[in-house]
Amino acid sequence: MIDVLRLDGKKYWVNPHMIESMETTPDLTLTMLSGKKIIVKNSPEEIIEKIISYRKKLGIDKQEVL
């Protein structure tokens, strides 16, 4: 799970593997695979860095070779 900051200033945790897309409108909206939308204060770059860090902790940061 990665932490994000809701517009009301509260911390919220999401499963980064469930994020389908991100859009700035002007706030960052995360669209989850379920269709749920979460609006956060974080920048897209910050979310991407958190996802990369999370995947490194899990050991799944390398490309799979077929």
Predicted model as a PDB file, atoms N, CA, C, CB and O in Angstrom, pLDDT in the B-factor column:
MODEL        1                                                                  
ATOM      1  N   MET A   1       0.846  -1.179   0.000  1.00 96.00           N  
ATOM      2  CA  MET A   1       0.000   0.000   0.000  1.00 96.00           C  
ATOM      3  C   MET A   1       0.892   1.243   0.000  1.00 96.00           C  
ATOM      4  CB  MET A   1      -0.963  -0.002   1.226  1.00 96.00           C  
ATOM      5  O   MET A   1       1.981   1.253   0.573  1.00 96.00           O  
ATOM      6  N   ILE A   2       0.398   2.281  -0.656  1.00 98.00           N  
ATOM      7  CA  ILE A   2       1.096   3.570  -0.620  1.00 98.00           C  
ATOM      8  C   ILE A   2       0.152   4.593   0.011  1.00 98.00           C  
ATOM      9  CB  ILE A   2       1.549   4.026  -2.066  1.00 98.00           C  
ATOM     10  O   ILE A   2      -1.070   4.495  -0.094  1.00 98.00           O  
ATOM     11  N   ASP A   3       0.763   5.576   0.668  1.00 98.00           N  
ATOM     12  CA  ASP A   3      -0.068   6.609   1.280  1.00 98.00           C  
ATOM     13  C   ASP A   3      -0.236   7.771   0.316  1.00 98.00           C  
ATOM     14  CB  ASP A   3       0.546   7.095   2.609  1.00 98.00           C  
ATOM     15  O   ASP A   3       0.689   8.142  -0.407  1.00 98.00           O  
ATOM     16  N   VAL A   4      -1.444   8.340   0.319  1.00 98.00           N  
ATOM     17  CA  VAL A   4      -1.750   9.535  -0.463  1.00 98.00           C  
ATOM     18  C   VAL A   4      -2.395  10.530   0.487  1.00 98.00           C  
ATOM     19  CB  VAL A   4      -2.689   9.212  -1.692  1.00 98.00           C  
ATOM     20  O   VAL A   4      -2.856  10.158   1.566  1.00 98.00           O  
ATOM     21  N   LEU A   5      -2.426  11.777   0.091  1.00 98.00           N  
ATOM     22  CA  LEU A   5      -2.991  12.821   0.935  1.00 98.00           C  
ATOM     23  C   LEU A   5      -4.290  13.322   0.316  1.00 98.00           C  
ATOM     24  CB  LEU A   5      -1.987  13.987   1.124  1.00 98.00           C  
ATOM     25  O   LEU A   5      -4.283  13.911  -0.765  1.00 98.00           O  
ATOM     26  N   ARG A   6      -5.404  13.086   1.002  1.00 97.00           N  
ATOM     27  CA  ARG A   6      -6.708  13.537   0.520  1.00 97.00           C  
ATOM     28  C   ARG A   6      -6.770  15.057   0.576  1.00 97.00           C  
ATOM     29  CB  ARG A   6      -7.856  12.911   1.355  1.00 97.00           C  
ATOM     30  O   ARG A   6      -5.950  15.689   1.242  1.00 97.00           O  
ATOM     31  N   LEU A   7      -7.733  15.644  -0.113  1.00 96.00           N  
ATOM     32  CA  LEU A   7      -7.872  17.097  -0.128  1.00 96.00           C  
ATOM     33  C   LEU A   7      -8.154  17.670   1.250  1.00 96.00           C  
ATOM     34  CB  LEU A   7      -8.971  17.499  -1.073  1.00 96.00           C  
ATOM     35  O   LEU A   7      -7.831  18.827   1.520  1.00 96.00           O  
ATOM     36  N   ASP A   8      -8.759  16.863   2.134  1.00 96.00           N  
ATOM     37  CA  ASP A   8      -9.047  17.349   3.491  1.00 96.00           C  
ATOM     38  C   ASP A   8      -7.838  17.229   4.416  1.00 96.00           C  
ATOM     39  CB  ASP A   8     -10.220  16.578   4.084  1.00 96.00           C  
ATOM     40  O   ASP A   8      -7.935  17.530   5.605  1.00 96.00           O  
ATOM     41  N   GLY A   9      -6.680  16.784   3.865  1.00 96.00           N  
ATOM     42  CA  GLY A   9      -5.450  16.687   4.634  1.00 96.00           C  
ATOM     43  C   GLY A   9      -5.238  15.355   5.325  1.00 96.00           C  
ATOM     44  O   GLY A   9      -4.208  15.156   5.969  1.00 96.00           O  
ATOM     45  N   LYS A  10      -6.189  14.437   5.208  1.00 97.00           N  
ATOM     46  CA  LYS A  10      -6.060  13.129   5.850  1.00 97.00           C  
ATOM     47  C   LYS A  10      -5.270  12.172   4.962  1.00 97.00           C  
ATOM     48  CB  LYS A  10      -7.447  12.541   6.164  1.00 97.00           C  
ATOM     49  O   LYS A  10      -5.367  12.199   3.736  1.00 97.00           O  
ATOM     50  N   LYS A  11      -4.481  11.321   5.631  1.00 97.00           N  
ATOM     51  CA  LYS A  11      -3.729  10.293   4.926  1.00 97.00           C  
ATOM     52  C   LYS A  11      -4.662   9.144   4.581  1.00 97.00           C  
ATOM     53  CB  LYS A  11      -2.531   9.796   5.773  1.00 97.00           C  
ATOM     54  O   LYS A  11      -5.548   8.785   5.356  1.00 97.00           O  
ATOM     55  N   TYR A  12      -4.446   8.582   3.413  1.00 96.00           N  
ATOM     56  CA  TYR A  12      -5.273   7.494   2.909  1.00 96.00           C  
ATOM     57  C   TYR A  12      -4.325   6.514   2.234  1.00 96.00           C  
ATOM     58  CB  TYR A  12      -6.395   8.010   1.914  1.00 96.00           C  
ATOM     59  O   TYR A  12      -3.354   6.939   1.608  1.00 96.00           O  
ATOM     60  N   TRP A  13      -4.579   5.221   2.343  1.00 98.00           N  
ATOM     61  CA  TRP A  13      -3.694   4.227   1.731  1.00 98.00           C  
ATOM     62  C   TRP A  13      -4.423   3.526   0.608  1.00 98.00           C  
ATOM     63  CB  TRP A  13      -3.197   3.202   2.774  1.00 98.00           C  
ATOM     64  O   TRP A  13      -5.589   3.151   0.737  1.00 98.00           O  
ATOM     65  N   VAL A  14      -3.709   3.354  -0.510  1.00 98.00           N  
ATOM     66  CA  VAL A  14      -4.290   2.656  -1.658  1.00 98.00           C  
ATOM     67  C   VAL A  14      -3.329   1.579  -2.146  1.00 98.00           C  
ATOM     68  CB  VAL A  14      -4.617   3.649  -2.802  1.00 98.00           C  
ATOM     69  O   VAL A  14      -2.117   1.671  -1.956  1.00 98.00           O  
ATOM     70  N   ASN A  15      -3.892   0.569  -2.771  1.00 97.00           N  
ATOM     71  CA  ASN A  15      -3.095  -0.474  -3.387  1.00 97.00           C  
ATOM     72  C   ASN A  15      -2.665   0.055  -4.753  1.00 97.00           C  
ATOM     73  CB  ASN A  15      -3.894  -1.833  -3.505  1.00 97.00           C  
ATOM     74  O   ASN A  15      -3.516   0.254  -5.620  1.00 97.00           O  
ATOM     75  N   PRO A  16      -1.368   0.289  -4.971  1.00 97.00           N  
ATOM     76  CA  PRO A  16      -0.933   0.892  -6.224  1.00 97.00           C  
ATOM     77  C   PRO A  16      -1.191   0.012  -7.444  1.00 97.00           C  
ATOM     78  CB  PRO A  16       0.524   1.212  -6.144  1.00 97.00           C  
ATOM     79  O   PRO A  16      -1.234   0.511  -8.569  1.00 97.00           O  
ATOM     80  N   HIS A  17      -1.364  -1.292  -7.231  1.00 95.00           N  
ATOM     81  CA  HIS A  17      -1.642  -2.179  -8.361  1.00 95.00           C  
ATOM     82  C   HIS A  17      -3.081  -2.035  -8.847  1.00 95.00           C  
ATOM     83  CB  HIS A  17      -1.368  -3.630  -7.972  1.00 95.00           C  
ATOM     84  O   HIS A  17      -3.446  -2.572  -9.892  1.00 95.00           O  
ATOM     85  N   MET A  18      -3.884  -1.318  -8.095  1.00 98.00           N  
ATOM     86  CA  MET A  18      -5.288  -1.126  -8.470  1.00 98.00           C  
ATOM     87  C   MET A  18      -5.529   0.230  -9.134  1.00 98.00           C  
ATOM     88  CB  MET A  18      -6.176  -1.259  -7.241  1.00 98.00           C  
ATOM     89  O   MET A  18      -6.664   0.550  -9.487  1.00 98.00           O  
ATOM     90  N   ILE A  19      -4.468   1.033  -9.309  1.00 98.00           N  
ATOM     91  CA  ILE A  19      -4.613   2.330  -9.974  1.00 98.00           C  
ATOM     92  C   ILE A  19      -4.618   2.091 -11.481  1.00 98.00           C  
ATOM     93  CB  ILE A  19      -3.460   3.322  -9.561  1.00 98.00           C  
ATOM     94  O   ILE A  19      -3.669   1.541 -12.039  1.00 98.00           O  
ATOM     95  N   GLU A  20      -5.700   2.514 -12.127  1.00 98.00           N  
ATOM     96  CA  GLU A  20      -5.813   2.350 -13.577  1.00 98.00           C  
ATOM     97  C   GLU A  20      -5.236   3.557 -14.311  1.00 98.00           C  
ATOM     98  CB  GLU A  20      -7.279   2.142 -13.979  1.00 98.00           C  
ATOM     99  O   GLU A  20      -4.542   3.406 -15.317  1.00 98.00           O  
ATOM    100  N   SER A  21      -5.528   4.765 -13.796  1.00 98.00           N  
ATOM    101  CA  SER A  21      -5.028   5.970 -14.452  1.00 98.00           C  
ATOM    102  C   SER A  21      -4.977   7.123 -13.459  1.00 98.00           C  
ATOM    103  CB  SER A  21      -5.908   6.340 -15.661  1.00 98.00           C  
ATOM    104  O   SER A  21      -5.570   7.075 -12.381  1.00 98.00           O  
ATOM    105  N   MET A  22      -4.239   8.172 -13.864  1.00 98.00           N  
ATOM    106  CA  MET A  22      -4.145   9.403 -13.079  1.00 98.00           C  
ATOM    107  C   MET A  22      -4.412  10.561 -14.026  1.00 98.00           C  
ATOM    108  CB  MET A  22      -2.739   9.546 -12.375  1.00 98.00           C  
ATOM    109  O   MET A  22      -3.983  10.546 -15.180  1.00 98.00           O  
ATOM    110  N   GLU A  23      -5.131  11.573 -13.523  1.00 98.00           N  
ATOM    111  CA  GLU A  23      -5.452  12.732 -14.342  1.00 98.00           C  
ATOM    112  C   GLU A  23      -5.430  13.978 -13.466  1.00 98.00           C  
ATOM    113  CB  GLU A  23      -6.832  12.562 -15.034  1.00 98.00           C  
ATOM    114  O   GLU A  23      -5.965  13.974 -12.358  1.00 98.00           O  
ATOM    115  N   THR A  24      -4.811  15.043 -13.964  1.00 97.00           N  
ATOM    116  CA  THR A  24      -4.826  16.309 -13.226  1.00 97.00           C  
ATOM    117  C   THR A  24      -5.942  17.172 -13.799  1.00 97.00           C  
ATOM    118  CB  THR A  24      -3.438  17.045 -13.313  1.00 97.00           C  
ATOM    119  O   THR A  24      -5.988  17.437 -15.000  1.00 97.00           O  
ATOM    120  N   THR A  25      -6.848  17.610 -12.909  1.00 91.00           N  
ATOM    121  CA  THR A  25      -8.053  18.340 -13.364  1.00 91.00           C  
ATOM    122  C   THR A  25      -8.483  19.479 -12.454  1.00 91.00           C  
ATOM    123  CB  THR A  25      -9.193  17.386 -13.499  1.00 91.00           C  
ATOM    124  O   THR A  25      -9.699  19.500 -12.257  1.00 91.00           O  
ATOM    125  N   PRO A  26      -7.816  20.378 -11.884  1.00 92.00           N  
ATOM    126  CA  PRO A  26      -6.371  20.491 -11.735  1.00 92.00           C  
ATOM    127  C   PRO A  26      -5.818  19.632 -10.610  1.00 92.00           C  
ATOM    128  CB  PRO A  26      -5.996  21.919 -11.500  1.00 92.00           C  
ATOM    129  O   PRO A  26      -4.616  19.370 -10.569  1.00 92.00           O  
ATOM    130  N   ASP A  27      -6.691  19.180  -9.676  1.00 96.00           N  
ATOM    131  CA  ASP A  27      -6.202  18.260  -8.639  1.00 96.00           C  
ATOM    132  C   ASP A  27      -5.974  16.892  -9.268  1.00 96.00           C  
ATOM    133  CB  ASP A  27      -7.211  18.161  -7.442  1.00 96.00           C  
ATOM    134  O   ASP A  27      -6.556  16.576 -10.306  1.00 96.00           O  
ATOM    135  N   LEU A  28      -5.137  16.091  -8.646  1.00 98.00           N  
ATOM    136  CA  LEU A  28      -4.846  14.762  -9.175  1.00 98.00           C  
ATOM    137  C   LEU A  28      -5.979  13.801  -8.814  1.00 98.00           C  
ATOM    138  CB  LEU A  28      -3.493  14.239  -8.632  1.00 98.00           C  
ATOM    139  O   LEU A  28      -6.318  13.630  -7.643  1.00 98.00           O  
ATOM    140  N   THR A  29      -6.553  13.183  -9.838  1.00 98.00           N  
ATOM    141  CA  THR A  29      -7.603  12.189  -9.653  1.00 98.00           C  
ATOM    142  C   THR A  29      -7.052  10.824 -10.012  1.00 98.00           C  
ATOM    143  CB  THR A  29      -8.852  12.524 -10.508  1.00 98.00           C  
ATOM    144  O   THR A  29      -6.592  10.597 -11.131  1.00 98.00           O  
ATOM    145  N   LEU A  30      -7.107   9.912  -9.041  1.00 98.00           N  
ATOM    146  CA  LEU A  30      -6.708   8.529  -9.283  1.00 98.00           C  
ATOM    147  C   LEU A  30      -7.968   7.755  -9.613  1.00 98.00           C  
ATOM    148  CB  LEU A  30      -5.956   7.907  -8.046  1.00 98.00           C  
ATOM    149  O   LEU A  30      -8.935   7.784  -8.852  1.00 98.00           O  
ATOM    150  N   THR A  31      -7.964   7.062 -10.743  1.00 98.00           N  
ATOM    151  CA  THR A  31      -9.076   6.193 -11.091  1.00 98.00           C  
ATOM    152  C   THR A  31      -8.620   4.768 -10.832  1.00 98.00           C  
ATOM    153  CB  THR A  31      -9.535   6.396 -12.584  1.00 98.00           C  
ATOM    154  O   THR A  31      -7.620   4.305 -11.381  1.00 98.00           O  
ATOM    155  N   MET A  32      -9.375   4.085  -9.983  1.00 98.00           N  
ATOM    156  CA  MET A  32      -9.039   2.723  -9.609  1.00 98.00           C  
ATOM    157  C   MET A  32      -9.680   1.739 -10.589  1.00 98.00           C  
ATOM    158  CB  MET A  32      -9.494   2.429  -8.166  1.00 98.00           C  
ATOM    159  O   MET A  32     -10.608   2.097 -11.314  1.00 98.00           O  
ATOM    160  N   LEU A  33      -9.187   0.507 -10.608  1.00 98.00           N  
ATOM    161  CA  LEU A  33      -9.743  -0.510 -11.497  1.00 98.00           C  
ATOM    162  C   LEU A  33     -11.226  -0.747 -11.231  1.00 98.00           C  
ATOM    163  CB  LEU A  33      -8.977  -1.814 -11.343  1.00 98.00           C  
ATOM    164  O   LEU A  33     -11.961  -1.153 -12.131  1.00 98.00           O  
ATOM    165  N   SER A  34     -11.665  -0.499 -10.010  1.00 98.00           N  
ATOM    166  CA  SER A  34     -13.073  -0.670  -9.638  1.00 98.00           C  
ATOM    167  C   SER A  34     -13.960   0.435 -10.209  1.00 98.00           C  
ATOM    168  CB  SER A  34     -13.211  -0.704  -8.122  1.00 98.00           C  
ATOM    169  O   SER A  34     -15.186   0.328 -10.188  1.00 98.00           O  
ATOM    170  N   GLY A  35     -13.326   1.506 -10.725  1.00 98.00           N  
ATOM    171  CA  GLY A  35     -14.077   2.659 -11.217  1.00 98.00           C  
ATOM    172  C   GLY A  35     -14.145   3.786 -10.206  1.00 98.00           C  
ATOM    173  O   GLY A  35     -14.521   4.907 -10.549  1.00 98.00           O  
ATOM    174  N   LYS A  36     -13.783   3.499  -8.951  1.00 97.00           N  
ATOM    175  CA  LYS A  36     -13.786   4.531  -7.908  1.00 97.00           C  
ATOM    176  C   LYS A  36     -12.736   5.576  -8.235  1.00 97.00           C  
ATOM    177  CB  LYS A  36     -13.524   3.914  -6.505  1.00 97.00           C  
ATOM    178  O   LYS A  36     -11.656   5.251  -8.728  1.00 97.00           O  
ATOM    179  N   LYS A  37     -13.056   6.834  -7.959  1.00 97.00           N  
ATOM    180  CA  LYS A  37     -12.122   7.933  -8.184  1.00 97.00           C  
ATOM    181  C   LYS A  37     -11.730   8.534  -6.839  1.00 97.00           C  
ATOM    182  CB  LYS A  37     -12.742   9.016  -9.115  1.00 97.00           C  
ATOM    183  O   LYS A  37     -12.576   8.749  -5.971  1.00 97.00           O  
ATOM    184  N   ILE A  38     -10.434   8.803  -6.679  1.00 97.00           N  
ATOM    185  CA  ILE A  38      -9.913   9.384  -5.451  1.00 97.00           C  
ATOM    186  C   ILE A  38      -9.145  10.644  -5.835  1.00 97.00           C  
ATOM    187  CB  ILE A  38      -9.001   8.367  -4.667  1.00 97.00           C  
ATOM    188  O   ILE A  38      -8.215  10.589  -6.640  1.00 97.00           O  
ATOM    189  N   ILE A  39      -9.532  11.768  -5.261  1.00 97.00           N  
ATOM    190  CA  ILE A  39      -8.854  13.041  -5.536  1.00 97.00           C  
ATOM    191  C   ILE A  39      -7.849  13.284  -4.423  1.00 97.00           C  
ATOM    192  CB  ILE A  39      -9.878  14.233  -5.644  1.00 97.00           C  
ATOM    193  O   ILE A  39      -8.190  13.234  -3.241  1.00 97.00           O  
ATOM    194  N   VAL A  40      -6.594  13.550  -4.815  1.00 98.00           N  
ATOM    195  CA  VAL A  40      -5.515  13.701  -3.840  1.00 98.00           C  
ATOM    196  C   VAL A  40      -4.722  14.974  -4.092  1.00 98.00           C  
ATOM    197  CB  VAL A  40      -4.585  12.489  -3.881  1.00 98.00           C  
ATOM    198  O   VAL A  40      -4.770  15.556  -5.175  1.00 98.00           O  
ATOM    199  N   LYS A  41      -3.979  15.396  -3.048  1.00 97.00           N  
ATOM    200  CA  LYS A  41      -3.109  16.574  -3.144  1.00 97.00           C  
ATOM    201  C   LYS A  41      -1.769  16.257  -3.784  1.00 97.00           C  
ATOM    202  CB  LYS A  41      -2.882  17.166  -1.771  1.00 97.00           C  
ATOM    203  O   LYS A  41      -1.095  17.158  -4.282  1.00 97.00           O  
ATOM    204  N   ASN A  42      -1.370  14.988  -3.779  1.00 98.00           N  
ATOM    205  CA  ASN A  42      -0.069  14.577  -4.297  1.00 98.00           C  
ATOM    206  C   ASN A  42       0.062  14.918  -5.782  1.00 98.00           C  
ATOM    207  CB  ASN A  42       0.139  13.072  -4.080  1.00 98.00           C  
ATOM    208  O   ASN A  42      -0.929  15.018  -6.506  1.00 98.00           O  
ATOM    209  N   SER A  43       1.306  15.094  -6.213  1.00 97.00           N  
ATOM    210  CA  SER A  43       1.566  15.300  -7.638  1.00 97.00           C  
ATOM    211  C   SER A  43       1.686  13.935  -8.325  1.00 97.00           C  
ATOM    212  CB  SER A  43       2.866  16.151  -7.854  1.00 97.00           C  
ATOM    213  O   SER A  43       1.965  12.938  -7.659  1.00 97.00           O  
ATOM    214  N   PRO A  44       1.483  13.874  -9.634  1.00 97.00           N  
ATOM    215  CA  PRO A  44       1.663  12.600 -10.347  1.00 97.00           C  
ATOM    216  C   PRO A  44       3.070  12.030 -10.147  1.00 97.00           C  
ATOM    217  CB  PRO A  44       1.390  12.791 -11.846  1.00 97.00           C  
ATOM    218  O   PRO A  44       3.236  10.823  -9.972  1.00 97.00           O  
ATOM    219  N   GLU A  45       4.068  12.894 -10.173  1.00 98.00           N  
ATOM    220  CA  GLU A  45       5.453  12.456  -9.997  1.00 98.00           C  
ATOM    221  C   GLU A  45       5.661  11.818  -8.621  1.00 98.00           C  
ATOM    222  CB  GLU A  45       6.413  13.641 -10.180  1.00 98.00           C  
ATOM    223  O   GLU A  45       6.368  10.818  -8.492  1.00 98.00           O  
ATOM    224  N   GLU A  46       5.047  12.399  -7.610  1.00 98.00           N  
ATOM    225  CA  GLU A  46       5.152  11.867  -6.247  1.00 98.00           C  
ATOM    226  C   GLU A  46       4.513  10.479  -6.154  1.00 98.00           C  
ATOM    227  CB  GLU A  46       4.484  12.829  -5.241  1.00 98.00           C  
ATOM    228  O   GLU A  46       5.068   9.577  -5.526  1.00 98.00           O  
ATOM    229  N   ILE A  47       3.356  10.313  -6.773  1.00 98.00           N  
ATOM    230  CA  ILE A  47       2.673   9.015  -6.767  1.00 98.00           C  
ATOM    231  C   ILE A  47       3.513   7.977  -7.507  1.00 98.00           C  
ATOM    232  CB  ILE A  47       1.268   9.132  -7.413  1.00 98.00           C  
ATOM    233  O   ILE A  47       3.648   6.845  -7.042  1.00 98.00           O  
ATOM    234  N   ILE A  48       4.074   8.349  -8.646  1.00 97.00           N  
ATOM    235  CA  ILE A  48       4.913   7.426  -9.417  1.00 97.00           C  
ATOM    236  C   ILE A  48       6.117   6.993  -8.589  1.00 97.00           C  
ATOM    237  CB  ILE A  48       5.380   8.083 -10.738  1.00 97.00           C  
ATOM    238  O   ILE A  48       6.458   5.810  -8.574  1.00 97.00           O  
ATOM    239  N   GLU A  49       6.762   7.923  -7.903  1.00 97.00           N  
ATOM    240  CA  GLU A  49       7.910   7.576  -7.052  1.00 97.00           C  
ATOM    241  C   GLU A  49       7.496   6.627  -5.926  1.00 97.00           C  
ATOM    242  CB  GLU A  49       8.543   8.850  -6.459  1.00 97.00           C  
ATOM    243  O   GLU A  49       8.233   5.698  -5.597  1.00 97.00           O  
ATOM    244  N   LYS A  50       6.328   6.856  -5.340  1.00 97.00           N  
ATOM    245  CA  LYS A  50       5.837   5.970  -4.269  1.00 97.00           C  
ATOM    246  C   LYS A  50       5.575   4.565  -4.813  1.00 97.00           C  
ATOM    247  CB  LYS A  50       4.542   6.545  -3.634  1.00 97.00           C  
ATOM    248  O   LYS A  50       5.853   3.572  -4.140  1.00 97.00           O  
ATOM    249  N   ILE A  51       5.040   4.486  -6.028  1.00 95.00           N  
ATOM    250  CA  ILE A  51       4.778   3.180  -6.644  1.00 95.00           C  
ATOM    251  C   ILE A  51       6.084   2.455  -6.916  1.00 95.00           C  
ATOM    252  CB  ILE A  51       3.977   3.341  -7.951  1.00 95.00           C  
ATOM    253  O   ILE A  51       6.201   1.260  -6.641  1.00 95.00           O  
ATOM    254  N   ILE A  52       7.074   3.171  -7.456  1.00 93.00           N  
ATOM    255  CA  ILE A  52       8.380   2.566  -7.739  1.00 93.00           C  
ATOM    256  C   ILE A  52       9.013   2.056  -6.450  1.00 93.00           C  
ATOM    257  CB  ILE A  52       9.318   3.584  -8.431  1.00 93.00           C  
ATOM    258  O   ILE A  52       9.531   0.939  -6.417  1.00 93.00           O  
ATOM    259  N   SER A  53       8.979   2.855  -5.394  1.00 94.00           N  
ATOM    260  CA  SER A  53       9.542   2.463  -4.105  1.00 94.00           C  
ATOM    261  C   SER A  53       8.824   1.234  -3.551  1.00 94.00           C  
ATOM    262  CB  SER A  53       9.453   3.625  -3.106  1.00 94.00           C  
ATOM    263  O   SER A  53       9.467   0.312  -3.050  1.00 94.00           O  
ATOM    264  N   TYR A  54       7.513   1.221  -3.640  1.00 94.00           N  
ATOM    265  CA  TYR A  54       6.712   0.097  -3.164  1.00 94.00           C  
ATOM    266  C   TYR A  54       7.087  -1.180  -3.916  1.00 94.00           C  
ATOM    267  CB  TYR A  54       5.208   0.397  -3.329  1.00 94.00           C  
ATOM    268  O   TYR A  54       7.278  -2.230  -3.303  1.00 94.00           O  
ATOM    269  N   ARG A  55       7.192  -1.091  -5.236  1.00 91.00           N  
ATOM    270  CA  ARG A  55       7.529  -2.263  -6.045  1.00 91.00           C  
ATOM    271  C   ARG A  55       8.944  -2.756  -5.734  1.00 91.00           C  
ATOM    272  CB  ARG A  55       7.399  -1.935  -7.543  1.00 91.00           C  
ATOM    273  O   ARG A  55       9.198  -3.960  -5.754  1.00 91.00           O  
ATOM    274  N   LYS A  56       9.862  -1.836  -5.448  1.00 90.00           N  
ATOM    275  CA  LYS A  56      11.223  -2.243  -5.074  1.00 90.00           C  
ATOM    276  C   LYS A  56      11.211  -3.009  -3.757  1.00 90.00           C  
ATOM    277  CB  LYS A  56      12.148  -1.013  -4.962  1.00 90.00           C  
ATOM    278  O   LYS A  56      11.924  -4.002  -3.608  1.00 90.00           O  
ATOM    279  N   LYS A  57      10.398  -2.549  -2.796  1.00 90.00           N  
ATOM    280  CA  LYS A  57      10.298  -3.244  -1.510  1.00 90.00           C  
ATOM    281  C   LYS A  57       9.783  -4.669  -1.693  1.00 90.00           C  
ATOM    282  CB  LYS A  57       9.378  -2.471  -0.555  1.00 90.00           C  
ATOM    283  O   LYS A  57      10.185  -5.583  -0.973  1.00 90.00           O  
ATOM    284  N   LEU A  58       8.890  -4.845  -2.664  1.00 88.00           N  
ATOM    285  CA  LEU A  58       8.326  -6.167  -2.930  1.00 88.00           C  
ATOM    286  C   LEU A  58       9.245  -7.029  -3.796  1.00 88.00           C  
ATOM    287  CB  LEU A  58       6.975  -6.024  -3.603  1.00 88.00           C  
ATOM    288  O   LEU A  58       9.041  -8.236  -3.929  1.00 88.00           O  
ATOM    289  N   GLY A  59      10.267  -6.385  -4.387  1.00 86.00           N  
ATOM    290  CA  GLY A  59      11.181  -7.121  -5.257  1.00 86.00           C  
ATOM    291  C   GLY A  59      10.634  -7.352  -6.647  1.00 86.00           C  
ATOM    292  O   GLY A  59      11.068  -8.269  -7.345  1.00 86.00           O  
ATOM    293  N   ILE A  60       9.674  -6.520  -7.059  1.00 81.00           N  
ATOM    294  CA  ILE A  60       9.105  -6.668  -8.397  1.00 81.00           C  
ATOM    295  C   ILE A  60       9.377  -5.440  -9.253  1.00 81.00           C  
ATOM    296  CB  ILE A  60       7.601  -6.921  -8.311  1.00 81.00           C  
ATOM    297  O   ILE A  60       8.528  -5.002 -10.029  1.00 81.00           O  
ATOM    298  N   ASP A  61      10.573  -4.895  -9.096  1.00 68.00           N  
ATOM    299  CA  ASP A  61      10.929  -3.673  -9.820  1.00 68.00           C  
ATOM    300  C   ASP A  61      11.684  -3.940 -11.115  1.00 68.00           C  
ATOM    301  CB  ASP A  61      11.759  -2.784  -8.939  1.00 68.00           C  
ATOM    302  O   ASP A  61      12.056  -3.000 -11.817  1.00 68.00           O  
ATOM    303  N   LYS A  62      11.913  -5.194 -11.438  1.00 70.00           N  
ATOM    304  CA  LYS A  62      12.664  -5.515 -12.641  1.00 70.00           C  
ATOM    305  C   LYS A  62      11.703  -6.028 -13.716  1.00 70.00           C  
ATOM    306  CB  LYS A  62      13.768  -6.562 -12.339  1.00 70.00           C  
ATOM    307  O   LYS A  62      10.658  -6.603 -13.410  1.00 70.00           O  
ATOM    308  N   GLN A  63      12.072  -5.812 -14.964  1.00 62.00           N  
ATOM    309  CA  GLN A  63      11.269  -6.307 -16.089  1.00 62.00           C  
ATOM    310  C   GLN A  63      11.305  -7.823 -16.092  1.00 62.00           C  
ATOM    311  CB  GLN A  63      11.786  -5.744 -17.446  1.00 62.00           C  
ATOM    312  O   GLN A  63      12.348  -8.426 -15.840  1.00 62.00           O  
ATOM    313  N   GLU A  64      10.188  -8.428 -16.372  1.00 55.00           N  
ATOM    314  CA  GLU A  64      10.145  -9.882 -16.503  1.00 55.00           C  
ATOM    315  C   GLU A  64      10.664 -10.263 -17.881  1.00 55.00           C  
ATOM    316  CB  GLU A  64       8.702 -10.428 -16.282  1.00 55.00           C  
ATOM    317  O   GLU A  64      10.368  -9.585 -18.864  1.00 55.00           O  
ATOM    318  N   VAL A  65      11.430 -11.336 -17.960  1.00 53.00           N  
ATOM    319  CA  VAL A  65      11.962 -11.803 -19.220  1.00 53.00           C  
ATOM    320  C   VAL A  65      11.195 -13.051 -19.622  1.00 53.00           C  
ATOM    321  CB  VAL A  65      13.487 -12.081 -19.123  1.00 53.00           C  
ATOM    322  O   VAL A  65      11.049 -13.987 -18.835  1.00 53.00           O  
ATOM    323  N   LEU A  66      10.710 -13.054 -20.853  1.00 50.00           N  
ATOM    324  CA  LEU A  66       9.969 -14.221 -21.352  1.00 50.00           C  
ATOM    325  C   LEU A  66      10.891 -15.237 -21.944  1.00 50.00           C  
ATOM    326  CB  LEU A  66       8.944 -13.811 -22.381  1.00 50.00           C  
ATOM    327  O   LEU A  66      10.439 -16.281 -22.412  1.00 50.00           O  
TER     328      LEU A  66                                                      
ENDMDL                                                                          
END                                                                             
